[in-house]
Amino acid sequence: MNYLDNNLHGKNIMTSFNATTAQLQKPVLKEGSKGEAVKELQRLLLKYDVYIGTPDACSPVGEEVVDGIFGARTTAAVKTFQARMFLTQDGIVGDRTWRSLFKGAPVDMPTLKKGSKGDLVKRIQERLTVAGYEVGKIDGDFGSSLEKAVRQLQKNTGLPVDGVINDRTWFELSKLNTNFC
């Protein structure tokens, strides 16, 4: 929880807000959208290196992708970014995608630890495996092998080593390179 000091008519008031759950006043964007908000989106996506170059999928792209038109190339970049941030890969830029773009990290993620189960755990197992960590069986069950892999990631990235996936560990998971050229 963050706190802001405000001065309202000479009175000092304290306003509280949660920075990761505060709604941004950004439009929902999808394929076919046009305008300045799309340019802002495209600049943010370019910053995170999620555009796929053409004709070679691994060639870098530059400002030429910032045209204000949400076409197939922007949709593909949004989906790549959403995958990196553990978001639903629908190509639609809603509030959670905007917040992840501005934060540069996953938002609204649960704390996961040994005993957790589900699709999100499976996605973590897949991500860590592709990045070279030994997670054991990819089955959506947060067991001892995954806990050991999370501890190794935390150690490698200078985080406190506890085997629990919290905000800081989600951030490091989102930075793992799983695209290879």
Z-matrix of the N, CA and C atoms (Angstrom, degrees):
N
C 1 1.443
C 2 1.525 1 108.11
N 3 1.301 2 116.41 1 129.37
C 4 1.457 3 121.98 2 177.23
C 5 1.519 4 109.42 3 -105.23
N 6 1.311 5 116.09 4 154.88
C 7 1.461 6 120.59 5 -179.78
C 8 1.511 7 109.92 6 -127.36
N 9 1.323 8 115.91 7 136.27
C 10 1.456 9 122.13 8 176.80
C 11 1.512 10 109.22 9 -114.56
N 12 1.312 11 116.55 10 137.95
C 13 1.457 12 120.76 11 172.14
C 14 1.522 13 107.40 12 -89.04
N 15 1.297 14 116.84 13 129.53
C 16 1.462 15 121.91 14 177.81
C 17 1.512 16 108.61 15 -123.48
N 18 1.313 17 115.48 16 148.51
C 19 1.447 18 120.60 17 175.44
C 20 1.515 19 107.32 18 -113.71
N 21 1.320 20 118.00 19 109.08
C 22 1.450 21 123.64 20 -176.69
C 23 1.518 22 108.64 21 -115.46
N 24 1.340 23 116.62 22 110.27
C 25 1.460 24 122.25 23 -179.97
C 26 1.536 25 111.27 24 51.30
N 27 1.334 26 115.88 25 45.95
C 28 1.450 27 120.03 26 177.63
C 29 1.514 28 114.73 27 79.55
N 30 1.327 29 117.71 28 -3.05
C 31 1.466 30 120.62 29 179.61
C 32 1.520 31 108.66 30 -103.93
N 33 1.288 32 115.14 31 133.94
C 34 1.447 33 120.20 32 178.13
C 35 1.529 34 108.34 33 -86.26
N 36 1.319 35 117.49 34 120.32
C 37 1.459 36 120.46 35 179.06
C 38 1.519 37 108.76 36 -121.58
N 39 1.289 38 116.64 37 155.31
C 40 1.460 39 122.41 38 179.02
C 41 1.519 40 107.74 39 -110.22
N 42 1.325 41 116.33 40 124.32
C 43 1.453 42 121.34 41 179.00
C 44 1.522 43 107.93 42 -113.72
N 45 1.317 44 116.68 43 132.67
C 46 1.461 45 118.79 44 177.83
C 47 1.521 46 109.81 45 -106.62
N 48 1.313 47 115.17 46 149.32
C 49 1.457 48 120.85 47 175.16
C 50 1.513 49 108.85 48 -156.17
N 51 1.297 50 115.28 49 158.50
C 52 1.453 51 120.94 50 176.08
C 53 1.516 52 106.64 51 -104.15
N 54 1.319 53 117.46 52 112.89
C 55 1.457 54 122.49 53 -172.58
C 56 1.524 55 113.32 54 -60.67
N 57 1.322 56 118.59 55 -31.98
C 58 1.459 57 119.05 56 -176.99
C 59 1.512 58 112.62 57 -86.50
N 60 1.321 59 118.57 58 -14.61
C 61 1.459 60 119.01 59 179.53
C 62 1.524 61 112.24 60 -110.39
N 63 1.337 62 117.60 61 -4.34
C 64 1.458 63 120.21 62 177.55
C 65 1.525 64 108.64 63 -64.49
N 66 1.310 65 116.51 64 133.75
C 67 1.458 66 121.01 65 -179.29
C 68 1.523 67 109.79 66 -76.46
N 69 1.311 68 116.28 67 137.04
C 70 1.453 69 121.37 68 172.03
C 71 1.524 70 106.87 69 -89.21
N 72 1.283 71 116.30 70 147.56
C 73 1.461 72 119.37 71 178.42
C 74 1.526 73 108.95 72 -93.56
N 75 1.325 74 115.33 73 66.97
C 76 1.456 75 122.65 74 -179.23
C 77 1.523 76 108.47 75 -115.78
N 78 1.327 77 116.45 76 146.96
C 79 1.465 78 118.82 77 179.18
C 80 1.523 79 111.56 78 -72.89
N 81 1.319 80 116.03 79 152.71
C 82 1.463 81 120.72 80 170.66
C 83 1.523 82 106.40 81 -74.55
N 84 1.335 83 115.40 82 127.44
C 85 1.461 84 120.51 83 -178.82
C 86 1.517 85 109.91 84 -117.45
N 87 1.321 86 115.41 85 145.35
C 88 1.470 87 120.76 86 176.54
C 89 1.513 88 108.18 87 -153.92
N 90 1.319 89 115.67 88 174.73
C 91 1.456 90 120.27 89 -179.25
C 92 1.527 91 109.14 90 -52.05
N 93 1.338 92 115.00 91 131.03
C 94 1.460 93 120.95 92 -177.02
C 95 1.521 94 113.16 93 103.60
N 96 1.358 95 117.46 94 -19.12
C 97 1.464 96 120.47 95 177.50
C 98 1.523 97 109.78 96 -68.41
N 99 1.341 98 116.20 97 152.02
C 100 1.466 99 121.28 98 179.75
C 101 1.518 100 109.00 99 -142.47
N 102 1.347 101 115.94 100 156.67
C 103 1.446 102 120.13 101 171.88
C 104 1.514 103 114.95 102 122.12
N 105 1.335 104 113.91 103 -168.83
C 106 1.470 105 121.46 104 -176.07
C 107 1.528 106 112.78 105 -64.36
N 108 1.329 107 117.68 106 -36.34
C 109 1.471 108 119.82 107 178.93
C 110 1.531 109 110.12 108 -64.26
N 111 1.323 110 117.09 109 -35.51
C 112 1.470 111 120.65 110 177.63
C 113 1.532 112 109.41 111 -68.04
N 114 1.327 113 117.45 112 -39.95
C 115 1.470 114 119.85 113 176.81
C 116 1.523 115 110.58 114 -61.27
N 117 1.340 116 116.99 115 -42.28
C 118 1.456 117 120.63 116 177.65
C 119 1.526 118 110.24 117 -60.50
N 120 1.323 119 116.74 118 -45.41
C 121 1.462 120 122.05 119 176.68
C 122 1.524 121 110.63 120 -58.18
N 123 1.316 122 117.12 121 -48.15
C 124 1.463 123 121.07 122 -177.44
C 125 1.527 124 111.33 123 -62.74
N 126 1.328 125 117.67 124 -37.90
C 127 1.472 126 120.16 125 176.91
C 128 1.535 127 111.06 126 -64.87
N 129 1.325 128 116.36 127 -41.26
C 130 1.461 129 119.83 128 178.08
C 131 1.525 130 110.71 129 -64.68
N 132 1.315 131 117.50 130 -43.47
C 133 1.465 132 120.94 131 178.95
C 134 1.528 133 110.70 132 -62.85
N 135 1.322 134 116.50 133 -40.06
C 136 1.460 135 121.20 134 178.36
C 137 1.530 136 109.96 135 -61.36
N 138 1.322 137 116.38 136 -39.86
C 139 1.472 138 121.92 137 178.19
C 140 1.533 139 111.41 138 -58.96
N 141 1.332 140 117.07 139 -34.02
C 142 1.461 141 120.88 140 -177.76
C 143 1.533 142 113.49 141 -93.97
N 144 1.333 143 117.28 142 9.55
C 145 1.469 144 121.76 143 175.45
C 146 1.525 145 113.23 144 53.67
N 147 1.326 146 116.76 145 47.56
C 148 1.462 147 119.24 146 -179.79
C 149 1.524 148 113.19 147 -109.54
N 150 1.330 149 117.27 148 0.81
C 151 1.464 150 118.85 149 175.01
C 152 1.509 151 109.39 150 -77.59
N 153 1.316 152 115.57 151 142.55
C 154 1.461 153 121.15 152 177.87
C 155 1.519 154 107.02 153 -98.46
N 156 1.331 155 115.92 154 122.34
C 157 1.457 156 120.92 155 -178.99
C 158 1.515 157 112.06 156 -71.82
N 159 1.302 158 115.57 157 158.06
C 160 1.461 159 120.97 158 175.77
C 161 1.522 160 107.82 159 -129.92
N 162 1.309 161 121.23 160 151.00
C 163 1.458 162 125.72 161 -1.50
C 164 1.524 163 112.98 162 -78.21
N 165 1.330 164 117.31 163 -19.20
C 166 1.460 165 121.18 164 178.73
C 167 1.523 166 108.10 165 -87.66
N 168 1.311 167 116.87 166 123.15
C 169 1.468 168 121.41 167 -175.56
C 170 1.525 169 112.74 168 -59.16
N 171 1.312 170 118.03 169 -17.30
C 172 1.461 171 120.10 170 -177.49
C 173 1.520 172 112.95 171 -105.15
N 174 1.343 173 117.70 172 4.85
C 175 1.459 174 117.11 173 178.76
C 176 1.517 175 110.85 174 -78.85
N 177 1.332 176 115.71 175 142.96
C 178 1.462 177 119.26 176 -178.44
C 179 1.529 178 111.22 177 -69.12
N 180 1.318 179 115.29 178 153.62
C 181 1.460 180 121.03 179 175.68
C 182 1.514 181 107.92 180 -120.29
N 183 1.315 182 115.44 181 162.18
C 184 1.459 183 120.02 182 -179.23
C 185 1.512 184 111.30 183 -131.01
N 186 1.311 185 115.17 184 -153.20
C 187 1.462 186 122.33 185 -175.18
C 188 1.531 187 113.53 186 -59.43
N 189 1.330 188 117.94 187 -13.92
C 190 1.470 189 119.31 188 -179.90
C 191 1.530 190 112.47 189 -60.82
N 192 1.320 191 117.60 190 -20.09
C 193 1.465 192 119.77 191 179.10
C 194 1.529 193 111.98 192 -79.74
N 195 1.326 194 117.81 193 -11.70
C 196 1.464 195 121.81 194 -179.51
C 197 1.529 196 108.14 195 -90.39
N 198 1.333 197 115.07 196 87.79
C 199 1.465 198 120.64 197 -176.97
C 200 1.526 199 113.10 198 -122.95
N 201 1.340 200 117.34 199 -2.11
C 202 1.459 201 120.46 200 178.91
C 203 1.511 202 114.76 201 77.87
N 204 1.332 203 116.64 202 9.40
C 205 1.469 204 121.13 203 179.73
C 206 1.518 205 108.58 204 -117.47
N 207 1.321 206 116.81 205 119.83
C 208 1.462 207 122.71 206 -179.06
C 209 1.525 208 107.54 207 -85.80
N 210 1.334 209 114.76 208 89.67
C 211 1.462 210 120.88 209 -179.70
C 212 1.513 211 111.46 210 -106.99
N 213 1.324 212 114.71 211 -162.40
C 214 1.468 213 121.02 212 -176.58
C 215 1.534 214 111.80 213 -61.63
N 216 1.322 215 117.02 214 -37.15
C 217 1.462 216 120.24 215 -178.19
C 218 1.536 217 110.92 216 -67.97
N 219 1.329 218 117.31 217 -40.04
C 220 1.463 219 120.67 218 177.30
C 221 1.522 220 109.97 219 -68.91
N 222 1.328 221 117.34 220 -39.09
C 223 1.470 222 120.62 221 176.85
C 224 1.522 223 110.54 222 -58.03
N 225 1.333 224 116.75 223 -45.89
C 226 1.469 225 120.75 224 179.87
C 227 1.534 226 110.53 225 -62.53
N 228 1.337 227 116.71 226 -40.64
C 229 1.469 228 120.16 227 179.30
C 230 1.527 229 110.75 228 -66.21
N 231 1.333 230 117.00 229 -40.91
C 232 1.473 231 120.38 230 178.25
C 233 1.521 232 109.85 231 -61.40
N 234 1.327 233 117.52 232 -45.44
C 235 1.469 234 120.82 233 179.84
C 236 1.524 235 111.47 234 -62.10
N 237 1.328 236 116.82 235 -39.48
C 238 1.466 237 120.30 236 177.49
C 239 1.524 238 110.19 237 -63.02
N 240 1.336 239 116.56 238 -45.22
C 241 1.464 240 120.81 239 178.46
C 242 1.528 241 110.51 240 -63.06
N 243 1.327 242 117.32 241 -44.30
C 244 1.468 243 120.74 242 179.70
C 245 1.526 244 110.84 243 -60.21
N 246 1.325 245 117.17 244 -40.91
C 247 1.466 246 120.17 245 178.09
C 248 1.526 247 110.17 246 -62.34
N 249 1.321 248 116.78 247 -44.32
C 250 1.466 249 121.41 248 -179.96
C 251 1.531 250 111.24 249 -60.06
N 252 1.339 251 116.60 250 -33.47
C 253 1.464 252 121.99 251 -176.87
C 254 1.527 253 113.23 252 -96.34
N 255 1.323 254 117.32 253 10.64
C 256 1.466 255 122.76 254 178.31
C 257 1.531 256 111.96 255 61.83
N 258 1.323 257 116.47 256 33.80
C 259 1.460 258 122.53 257 177.48
C 260 1.524 259 109.64 258 -99.60
N 261 1.323 260 116.53 259 164.72
C 262 1.461 261 120.86 260 173.28
C 263 1.525 262 107.73 261 -62.74
N 264 1.327 263 116.67 262 128.70
C 265 1.460 264 122.16 263 -176.12
C 266 1.526 265 110.20 264 -89.97
N 267 1.335 266 115.20 265 74.65
C 268 1.465 267 119.95 266 -178.31
C 269 1.525 268 113.11 267 -108.18
N 270 1.335 269 117.95 268 -6.01
C 271 1.453 270 121.20 269 -179.97
C 272 1.515 271 113.69 270 75.85
N 273 1.314 272 117.71 271 4.78
C 274 1.462 273 122.62 272 178.68
C 275 1.526 274 108.32 273 -101.58
N 276 1.325 275 115.90 274 129.82
C 277 1.454 276 120.85 275 -177.96
C 278 1.525 277 108.89 276 -96.82
N 279 1.328 278 114.81 277 95.55
C 280 1.456 279 122.16 278 175.91
C 281 1.514 280 109.59 279 -103.20
N 282 1.315 281 116.36 280 -165.52
C 283 1.456 282 121.78 281 -173.91
C 284 1.530 283 113.22 282 -58.40
N 285 1.328 284 118.31 283 -45.96
C 286 1.476 285 119.77 284 -177.66
C 287 1.526 286 111.51 285 -64.65
N 288 1.331 287 116.71 286 -39.58
C 289 1.462 288 119.30 287 178.65
C 290 1.528 289 109.95 288 -66.62
N 291 1.340 290 118.02 289 -43.92
C 292 1.466 291 120.37 290 176.70
C 293 1.529 292 110.83 291 -57.53
N 294 1.343 293 116.70 292 -46.74
C 295 1.467 294 119.47 293 -178.27
C 296 1.526 295 111.44 294 -63.25
N 297 1.328 296 117.65 295 -38.55
C 298 1.471 297 120.45 296 176.57
C 299 1.526 298 110.87 297 -65.55
N 300 1.334 299 116.47 298 -38.07
C 301 1.467 300 120.15 299 177.97
C 302 1.524 301 111.06 300 -62.19
N 303 1.328 302 116.94 301 -42.97
C 304 1.457 303 119.89 302 -178.81
C 305 1.527 304 112.38 303 -75.67
N 306 1.307 305 117.41 304 -34.01
C 307 1.469 306 121.08 305 -179.55
C 308 1.524 307 111.61 306 -81.73
N 309 1.330 308 116.51 307 -28.64
C 310 1.457 309 120.11 308 -176.36
C 311 1.513 310 112.24 309 74.87
N 312 1.328 311 115.89 310 25.12
C 313 1.463 312 121.19 311 -176.63
C 314 1.529 313 108.98 312 -159.67
N 315 1.329 314 116.09 313 161.92
C 316 1.469 315 118.75 314 174.62
C 317 1.532 316 110.61 315 -60.75
N 318 1.330 317 116.46 316 148.58
C 319 1.473 318 121.80 317 177.67
C 320 1.526 319 109.41 318 -125.18
N 321 1.323 320 115.07 319 155.74
C 322 1.466 321 122.55 320 176.58
C 323 1.533 322 112.74 321 57.72
N 324 1.310 323 116.55 322 36.83
C 325 1.457 324 120.51 323 -177.90
C 326 1.527 325 110.17 324 -94.33
N 327 1.323 326 116.81 325 145.11
C 328 1.459 327 119.85 326 178.91
C 329 1.529 328 110.99 327 -76.75
N 330 1.304 329 116.18 328 159.44
C 331 1.461 330 121.11 329 170.10
C 332 1.526 331 106.40 330 -81.37
N 333 1.326 332 116.10 331 127.83
C 334 1.464 333 121.18 332 179.66
C 335 1.516 334 109.05 333 -119.19
N 336 1.330 335 114.59 334 144.56
C 337 1.463 336 120.22 335 179.78
C 338 1.519 337 108.54 336 -153.24
N 339 1.322 338 115.24 337 177.52
C 340 1.456 339 121.22 338 179.38
C 341 1.524 340 108.83 339 -50.08
N 342 1.352 341 115.16 340 128.99
C 343 1.459 342 121.12 341 -177.95
C 344 1.527 343 112.40 342 104.77
N 345 1.361 344 117.07 343 -20.22
C 346 1.465 345 119.78 344 176.97
C 347 1.529 346 109.29 345 -67.96
N 348 1.322 347 115.87 346 150.91
C 349 1.465 348 120.84 347 -178.84
C 350 1.521 349 109.42 348 -141.03
N 351 1.338 350 115.09 349 156.59
C 352 1.449 351 119.31 350 172.23
C 353 1.513 352 114.31 351 132.11
N 354 1.340 353 114.42 352 -176.96
C 355 1.457 354 121.69 353 -176.58
C 356 1.528 355 112.33 354 -63.64
N 357 1.319 356 116.74 355 -37.00
C 358 1.464 357 119.48 356 179.72
C 359 1.527 358 110.83 357 -64.67
N 360 1.308 359 117.04 358 -39.15
C 361 1.471 360 120.86 359 176.46
C 362 1.530 361 109.21 360 -63.43
N 363 1.319 362 116.48 361 -41.09
C 364 1.471 363 120.28 362 178.33
C 365 1.528 364 111.04 363 -62.47
N 366 1.326 365 117.47 364 -40.76
C 367 1.466 366 120.69 365 178.54
C 368 1.525 367 111.06 366 -64.88
N 369 1.319 368 117.28 367 -35.70
C 370 1.464 369 120.92 368 176.26
C 371 1.528 370 109.77 369 -66.65
N 372 1.327 371 116.30 370 -43.65
C 373 1.464 372 120.08 371 178.08
C 374 1.531 373 110.43 372 -58.80
N 375 1.327 374 116.56 373 -43.54
C 376 1.466 375 120.53 374 179.63
C 377 1.523 376 110.72 375 -64.21
N 378 1.328 377 116.81 376 -45.38
C 379 1.472 378 121.46 377 -178.27
C 380 1.520 379 110.66 378 -61.30
N 381 1.328 380 116.41 379 -47.42
C 382 1.463 381 119.71 380 -179.58
C 383 1.527 382 111.86 381 -65.68
N 384 1.316 383 117.57 382 -37.21
C 385 1.465 384 121.21 383 178.56
C 386 1.518 385 110.78 384 -62.41
N 387 1.334 386 117.08 385 -47.72
C 388 1.465 387 121.20 386 179.61
C 389 1.526 388 110.46 387 -61.44
N 390 1.329 389 116.46 388 -33.10
C 391 1.465 390 121.43 389 -179.93
C 392 1.532 391 112.55 390 -81.35
N 393 1.335 392 117.30 391 0.21
C 394 1.458 393 120.50 392 174.57
C 395 1.515 394 116.50 393 98.05
N 396 1.320 395 117.53 394 9.69
C 397 1.461 396 120.90 395 177.89
C 398 1.522 397 109.74 396 -91.72
N 399 1.321 398 116.23 397 145.81
C 400 1.468 399 121.97 398 178.65
C 401 1.525 400 108.57 399 -89.39
N 402 1.340 401 116.38 400 111.63
C 403 1.462 402 120.42 401 -177.04
C 404 1.527 403 113.07 402 -111.12
N 405 1.335 404 116.83 403 -1.84
C 406 1.460 405 118.72 404 -175.23
C 407 1.517 406 109.90 405 79.74
N 408 1.298 407 115.96 406 -149.64
C 409 1.460 408 122.17 407 -177.98
C 410 1.535 409 110.94 408 -70.68
N 411 1.327 410 116.69 409 134.46
C 412 1.468 411 121.63 410 176.72
C 413 1.525 412 107.05 411 -87.75
N 414 1.335 413 114.34 412 96.51
C 415 1.461 414 119.63 413 -172.38
C 416 1.529 415 114.07 414 -138.14
N 417 1.344 416 117.18 415 3.78
C 418 1.457 417 119.68 416 -179.40
C 419 1.515 418 114.52 417 79.24
N 420 1.321 419 117.04 418 12.40
C 421 1.463 420 121.99 419 -179.66
C 422 1.527 421 108.61 420 -113.69
N 423 1.321 422 117.69 421 118.65
C 424 1.460 423 123.21 422 -179.05
C 425 1.520 424 107.89 423 -79.12
N 426 1.329 425 114.66 424 90.68
C 427 1.457 426 120.78 425 -178.75
C 428 1.514 427 112.02 426 -106.33
N 429 1.316 428 114.95 427 -164.99
C 430 1.468 429 121.31 428 -175.83
C 431 1.522 430 113.06 429 -62.12
N 432 1.336 431 117.08 430 -38.32
C 433 1.471 432 119.83 431 -179.16
C 434 1.523 433 111.44 432 -66.17
N 435 1.319 434 116.77 433 -42.59
C 436 1.460 435 119.64 434 178.12
C 437 1.525 436 110.25 435 -67.07
N 438 1.311 437 116.91 436 -40.93
C 439 1.459 438 119.76 437 178.10
C 440 1.535 439 110.45 438 -58.49
N 441 1.331 440 116.52 439 -41.72
C 442 1.467 441 120.95 440 178.52
C 443 1.526 442 110.56 441 -63.85
N 444 1.332 443 117.38 442 -41.00
C 445 1.464 444 121.30 443 178.64
C 446 1.531 445 111.15 444 -65.39
N 447 1.326 446 116.79 445 -41.11
C 448 1.469 447 120.93 446 178.06
C 449 1.527 448 109.67 447 -64.02
N 450 1.319 449 116.69 448 -41.69
C 451 1.466 450 120.47 449 177.60
C 452 1.538 451 110.23 450 -61.07
N 453 1.319 452 116.92 451 -40.26
C 454 1.469 453 120.79 452 179.61
C 455 1.531 454 110.33 453 -65.67
N 456 1.336 455 117.02 454 -43.63
C 457 1.464 456 121.05 455 176.40
C 458 1.534 457 110.02 456 -59.14
N 459 1.321 458 116.48 457 -46.06
C 460 1.464 459 120.45 458 179.69
C 461 1.534 460 110.80 459 -60.63
N 462 1.305 461 116.73 460 -43.22
C 463 1.469 462 120.58 461 178.79
C 464 1.526 463 110.12 462 -63.28
N 465 1.344 464 116.33 463 -44.96
C 466 1.470 465 121.43 464 -177.78
C 467 1.526 466 112.66 465 -64.34
N 468 1.318 467 116.91 466 -26.77
C 469 1.469 468 120.69 467 -175.66
C 470 1.525 469 113.20 468 -105.87
N 471 1.328 470 117.28 469 6.22
C 472 1.452 471 121.19 470 175.30
C 473 1.526 472 114.85 471 78.24
N 474 1.316 473 116.81 472 18.81
C 475 1.462 474 120.71 473 177.89
C 476 1.524 475 110.25 474 -87.84
N 477 1.330 476 117.05 475 161.09
C 478 1.465 477 118.62 476 170.64
C 479 1.531 478 108.75 477 -59.44
N 480 1.305 479 117.00 478 134.50
C 481 1.456 480 121.97 479 -175.08
C 482 1.521 481 109.66 480 -93.90
N 483 1.352 482 115.36 481 105.01
C 484 1.459 483 120.04 482 178.73
C 485 1.530 484 113.09 483 -136.02
N 486 1.354 485 117.53 484 -5.14
C 487 1.462 486 120.61 485 179.00
C 488 1.511 487 114.07 486 74.92
N 489 1.315 488 118.30 487 7.71
C 490 1.462 489 123.58 488 -179.28
C 491 1.529 490 108.54 489 -105.38
N 492 1.322 491 116.24 490 135.59
C 493 1.459 492 120.49 491 178.51
C 494 1.525 493 108.80 492 -93.09
N 495 1.346 494 114.64 493 107.10
C 496 1.455 495 121.88 494 177.35
C 497 1.532 496 107.51 495 -119.93
N 498 1.332 497 118.35 496 -167.48
C 499 1.467 498 121.11 497 -175.83
C 500 1.522 499 113.52 498 -53.25
N 501 1.320 500 117.23 499 -46.66
C 502 1.471 501 119.73 500 -177.26
C 503 1.529 502 111.52 501 -66.90
N 504 1.323 503 117.13 502 -36.69
C 505 1.467 504 119.61 503 178.30
C 506 1.524 505 110.17 504 -72.28
N 507 1.347 506 118.05 505 -37.77
C 508 1.469 507 120.29 506 174.79
C 509 1.530 508 109.84 507 -56.93
N 510 1.329 509 116.57 508 -42.71
C 511 1.462 510 121.15 509 179.07
C 512 1.525 511 109.70 510 -58.00
N 513 1.320 512 117.22 511 -48.64
C 514 1.477 513 120.26 512 -179.02
C 515 1.528 514 111.47 513 -65.57
N 516 1.324 515 117.34 514 -37.63
C 517 1.468 516 119.86 515 176.44
C 518 1.523 517 110.79 516 -61.26
N 519 1.330 518 116.80 517 -38.06
C 520 1.464 519 120.21 518 -178.73
C 521 1.528 520 111.93 519 -69.74
N 522 1.309 521 117.89 520 -19.02
C 523 1.472 522 121.97 521 -178.55
C 524 1.523 523 112.80 522 -90.94
N 525 1.335 524 117.72 523 -9.42
C 526 1.465 525 119.66 524 -179.99
C 527 1.514 526 110.55 525 -61.88
N 528 1.303 527 116.54 526 131.48
C 529 1.463 528 121.48 527 -179.90
C 530 1.526 529 109.49 528 -78.94
N 531 1.310 530 114.83 529 111.81
C 532 1.466 531 119.10 530 177.44
C 533 1.523 532 111.36 531 -117.50
N 534 1.348 533 116.34 532 9.43
C 535 1.469 534 121.62 533 174.44
C 536 1.515 535 106.90 534 -111.38
N 537 1.303 536 116.22 535 121.97
C 538 1.462 537 119.71 536 -176.27
C 539 1.522 538 110.53 537 -119.30
N 540 1.324 539 116.07 538 127.65
C 541 1.465 540 122.15 539 178.05
C 542 1.502 541 109.62 540 -107.97
